[in-house]
Amino acid sequence: MKITITGIDESVNIKLLLELRNTFQFAEFGFLYSESNIAKRYPSLDFIKKTASKIGERCALHLCGRGAINQFADKKLVYVTSLFDRVQINGGVSREAAIPAAERLFPAIMITQHNERNMSLIDLDVRNHALLVDSSGGRGISPDEWLLPPTRKSVGFAGGLGPDNLHDELCRIVKTMNPQRLNESDWWVDMESKLRDKDDWFCFSTAHEVLEIFHNFVESPFIKPTGETT
């Protein structure tokens, strides 16, 4: 089980980020890359490459927008994707595009969003494919019900998660899994929008709070060794 803290931007103190990584071994750090939208939550490619190189492990890259996805398809991001353990391709992805994308990223994991647009990818026969359940499509809205896709692949959950609701939503997510699935420990949660401050910069104090909540949850008796829940 792990948690992805997404939205590392150019306001981030690298020393503090490394301290978070070293303190919370289950934490992964996500970078949003947009070819055309270089803004607060979309840092420059140079910053992404420099920062990911310093972190060195447990990093994810999220490709956002058609420009970034076209750059990836045209093999213009080979070096930067090689710095990441996992690469998420946001938006709709066809089966024809997904297979070569996964092969190009291997051994890194390719993540696609599991929603109506990408239903055909659930049985994609590649060894490094994971699914992110996010019915809001990156808009930061929690679903009425979390649904675990019928797959043996790694599955993540995103949508409206933050310090105000993470514990309760983790309880709801865990209840979607049978004991065997839970024990496989191949699931994660991802959050971004609620980690930003009033000026739309990444907020360290909020990230630290979220990581503490996640730590307390996974260490609590709520999840028993057998996978049963109290």
C-alpha positions as CSV (number, residue, x, y, z in Angstrom):
1,M,0.0,0.0,0.0
2,K,1.3,3.4,-0.8
3,I,0.2,7.0,-1.4
4,T,1.2,9.3,-4.2
5,I,1.6,13.0,-3.3
6,T,1.2,14.7,-6.7
7,G,1.8,18.2,-7.7
8,I,5.5,18.8,-6.8
9,D,6.2,22.3,-8.2
10,E,8.9,24.9,-8.4
11,S,8.2,26.3,-5.0
12,V,9.3,23.1,-3.4
13,N,12.3,23.0,-1.0
14,I,14.2,19.9,-2.2
15,K,15.8,19.3,1.2
16,L,12.3,19.2,2.8
17,L,11.1,16.9,0.0
18,L,14.0,14.5,0.6
19,E,13.1,14.5,4.3
20,L,9.5,13.5,3.5
21,R,10.7,10.7,1.3
22,N,13.1,9.4,3.9
23,T,10.5,9.7,6.7
24,F,7.6,8.1,4.9
25,Q,8.9,5.0,3.0
26,F,5.4,4.4,1.5
27,A,5.2,7.8,-0.1
28,E,5.6,8.4,-3.9
29,F,6.0,11.8,-5.3
30,G,4.2,12.8,-8.5
31,F,5.1,15.5,-11.0
32,L,2.5,16.9,-13.5
33,Y,4.0,17.7,-17.0
34,S,2.1,19.7,-19.6
35,E,3.9,20.7,-22.8
36,S,1.7,23.9,-23.3
37,N,0.6,24.8,-19.7
38,I,3.7,25.8,-17.8
39,A,2.1,27.1,-14.6
40,K,2.3,26.7,-10.8
41,R,1.2,23.0,-10.7
42,Y,2.9,22.3,-14.1
43,P,6.6,22.9,-13.6
44,S,9.1,23.1,-16.4
45,L,10.7,20.0,-17.9
46,D,14.1,21.2,-16.7
47,F,12.8,21.4,-13.1
48,I,11.2,18.0,-13.4
49,K,14.4,16.4,-14.6
50,K,16.6,18.0,-12.0
51,T,14.3,17.3,-9.1
52,A,13.5,13.7,-10.1
53,S,17.2,13.0,-10.4
54,K,17.9,14.3,-6.9
55,I,15.0,12.3,-5.4
56,G,16.2,9.2,-7.2
57,E,13.3,6.8,-6.4
58,R,9.6,6.6,-5.7
59,C,8.7,9.2,-8.3
60,A,5.8,9.3,-10.8
61,L,5.4,11.4,-13.9
62,H,1.9,12.4,-15.0
63,L,1.6,13.3,-18.7
64,C,-1.2,15.9,-19.0
65,G,-2.7,17.2,-22.2
66,R,-2.3,16.2,-25.8
67,G,1.0,18.1,-26.3
68,A,2.8,16.1,-23.6
69,I,1.3,12.8,-24.8
70,N,2.3,13.6,-28.4
71,Q,5.9,14.4,-27.2
72,F,5.9,11.0,-25.5
73,A,4.6,9.2,-28.6
74,D,7.2,11.0,-30.7
75,K,9.9,9.7,-28.4
76,K,10.9,13.2,-27.3
77,L,10.6,12.4,-23.6
78,V,12.8,9.2,-23.4
79,Y,15.3,10.6,-21.0
80,V,12.8,12.2,-18.6
81,T,10.5,9.1,-18.5
82,S,13.6,7.0,-17.7
83,L,13.9,8.9,-14.4
84,F,10.6,7.6,-13.1
85,D,9.3,4.4,-11.6
86,R,5.8,5.0,-12.9
87,V,4.4,7.1,-15.7
88,Q,0.7,8.0,-15.9
89,I,-0.9,8.9,-19.2
90,N,-3.9,11.1,-18.5
91,G,-7.0,11.1,-20.6
92,G,-8.2,8.7,-23.2
93,V,-5.7,6.1,-24.4
94,S,-6.5,3.6,-27.2
95,R,-5.4,0.0,-27.1
96,E,-3.3,0.6,-30.2
97,A,-1.4,3.4,-28.5
98,A,-1.2,1.7,-25.0
99,I,0.7,-1.4,-26.0
100,P,3.8,0.4,-27.6
101,A,3.6,3.0,-24.8
102,A,3.9,0.3,-22.1
103,E,6.7,-1.4,-24.0
104,R,8.6,1.9,-24.3
105,L,8.3,2.6,-20.6
106,F,9.3,-0.9,-19.4
107,P,10.5,-1.6,-16.7
108,A,8.6,1.4,-15.4
109,I,4.9,1.0,-14.8
110,M,2.5,2.6,-17.2
111,I,-0.7,4.0,-15.4
112,T,-3.9,4.8,-17.3
113,Q,-7.1,6.2,-15.8
114,H,-9.9,3.7,-15.4
115,N,-13.0,5.3,-16.6
116,E,-15.6,5.0,-19.4
117,R,-13.1,6.2,-22.0
118,N,-10.5,3.6,-21.1
119,M,-12.6,0.5,-20.4
120,S,-10.9,-1.4,-23.3
121,L,-7.6,-1.2,-21.4
122,I,-8.7,-3.3,-18.4
123,D,-7.5,-6.6,-20.0
124,L,-4.5,-5.0,-21.8
125,D,-2.0,-7.9,-22.1
126,V,1.2,-6.1,-21.0
127,R,3.2,-6.8,-17.8
128,N,3.7,-3.2,-16.6
129,H,0.2,-1.8,-16.7
130,A,-1.7,-0.4,-13.7
131,L,-5.1,1.3,-13.4
132,L,-6.1,4.5,-11.6
133,V,-9.7,4.7,-10.6
134,D,-10.7,8.3,-11.0
135,S,-14.2,8.9,-12.2
136,S,-13.8,12.6,-12.0
137,G,-11.0,12.6,-14.5
138,G,-8.6,14.6,-12.4
139,R,-11.2,17.2,-11.2
140,G,-10.7,16.3,-7.6
141,I,-14.2,15.0,-6.9
142,S,-14.8,12.0,-4.6
143,P,-17.2,9.3,-6.0
144,D,-20.4,8.3,-4.3
145,E,-18.9,4.7,-4.3
146,W,-15.4,3.4,-4.8
147,L,-15.4,0.4,-7.2
148,L,-12.6,-2.0,-7.6
149,P,-12.2,-3.0,-11.3
150,P,-12.3,-6.8,-12.0
151,T,-8.6,-7.1,-12.6
152,R,-5.4,-8.6,-11.0
153,K,-3.4,-5.5,-12.0
154,S,-2.3,-2.9,-9.5
155,V,-5.1,-0.4,-8.8
156,G,-5.0,3.2,-7.5
157,F,-7.8,5.4,-6.3
158,A,-8.0,9.2,-6.8
159,G,-10.6,11.9,-6.6
160,G,-11.1,14.5,-3.9
161,L,-8.8,13.0,-1.3
162,G,-7.2,15.2,1.3
163,P,-6.6,15.6,5.0
164,D,-10.3,16.4,5.6
165,N,-11.5,13.0,4.4
166,L,-8.6,10.6,3.8
167,H,-9.1,8.4,6.8
168,D,-12.8,7.9,6.0
169,E,-12.2,7.4,2.3
170,L,-9.5,4.8,3.0
171,C,-12.0,2.9,5.1
172,R,-14.4,2.9,2.2
173,I,-11.7,1.9,-0.3
174,V,-10.6,-1.0,1.8
175,K,-14.1,-2.3,2.1
176,T,-14.2,-2.8,-1.7
177,M,-11.5,-5.4,-1.5
178,N,-11.7,-9.1,-0.5
179,P,-9.1,-10.3,2.0
180,Q,-6.9,-11.9,-0.6
181,R,-6.8,-8.7,-2.7
182,L,-6.1,-6.6,0.3
183,N,-3.1,-8.8,1.3
184,E,-1.5,-8.5,-2.1
185,S,-0.6,-4.9,-1.1
186,D,-0.7,-3.7,-4.7
187,W,-3.0,-0.7,-4.4
188,W,-2.4,3.0,-3.8
189,V,-4.2,6.3,-3.4
190,D,-3.3,9.5,-5.2
191,M,-4.1,13.1,-4.4
192,E,-3.2,16.5,-5.7
193,S,-5.7,19.4,-5.6
194,K,-6.2,19.4,-1.8
195,L,-2.4,19.5,-1.3
196,R,-2.2,23.1,-2.6
197,D,-2.4,26.3,-0.6
198,K,-4.6,29.3,-1.2
199,D,-2.1,30.6,-3.8
200,D,-2.1,27.2,-5.7
201,W,1.4,26.2,-4.6
202,F,2.3,22.8,-3.2
203,C,1.9,22.9,0.6
204,F,4.4,20.9,2.7
205,S,2.5,21.1,5.9
206,T,-0.6,19.6,4.2
207,A,1.4,16.9,2.6
208,H,3.0,16.0,5.9
209,E,-0.4,15.9,7.6
210,V,-1.8,13.5,4.8
211,L,1.2,11.2,5.1
212,E,0.7,11.0,8.9
213,I,-2.9,10.1,8.4
214,F,-2.0,7.4,5.9
215,H,0.7,6.0,8.2
216,N,-1.7,5.9,11.2
217,F,-4.3,4.1,9.1
218,V,-2.1,1.4,7.7
219,E,-0.6,0.8,11.2
220,S,-4.0,0.6,12.9
221,P,-5.9,-2.5,13.8
222,F,-8.4,-1.6,11.1
223,I,-6.4,-3.7,8.7
224,K,-5.7,-7.1,10.2
225,P,-2.9,-9.4,8.9
226,T,-5.6,-11.6,7.4
227,G,-7.0,-8.7,5.4
228,E,-10.2,-8.6,7.4
229,T,-11.4,-5.3,8.5
230,T,-12.9,-4.4,11.8
